[in-house]
Amino acid sequence: MGRYIPPKSTVLAPIERVVDEGVMIALSSVRMAVKNTLIVNAIRNDERFDVEKLTDSARRHVLSLAAENDQTASRLERARGFRKPGPDDDEAHRRRPQVHRMLAEQLRERADDDAEMAGIIERARTDAWEDIGREVRKRVGPPGFIPDQDDVYDRMRKSRMKRLVDVDLASLAREKKRAAKDKEKETS
């Protein structure tokens, strides 16, 4: 069977590094939530890009994550108070509440940072464009027009016309309705 060789002990990452990585993960999840909101609002709800509304939403998400980390720290502190210290009470377990408290504080600071919130919104906007563009390219397929191949152009004409009606004209119709509603609001 062989002889048992215990694994080498691991060195814990500095708390500051753990917190920095936690902040990056949290802000990434906020950016994804904002991106999804952008896509849903634009496609399903036919809403325009509203930076103030998105910033408020991003700020609420960040503050919610901060509150979750505060609650986790409190829960861990209470749980530790109810049990006796033992061999399982290693350094990683002892410092978890501190990590959650520091993470919560960092997230609150980020939520108050207008530049940070603007950066999240802009990155989410870029991500949304990329996702939408990728989906449109996948659905629409390769372009059918090849200038020096008339037979391909003729063969693909029907699908190009369908795309024109389904995508371009539908978008124009929505834009026309939106403009009419805006004009109606202005005159009333």
ABEGO torsion letter per residue (X at the ends): XEBBBBBBBBBBBBAAAAAAAAAAAAAAAAAAAAAAAAAAAAAAAGBBBBAAAAAAAAAAAAAAAAAAAAAAAAAAAAAAAABBBBAABBAAAAAAAAAAAAAAAAAAAAAABAAAAAAAAAAAAAAAAAAAAAAAAAAAEBBABBAABAAAAAAAAAAAAAAAAAAAAAAAAAAAAAAAAAAAAAAX
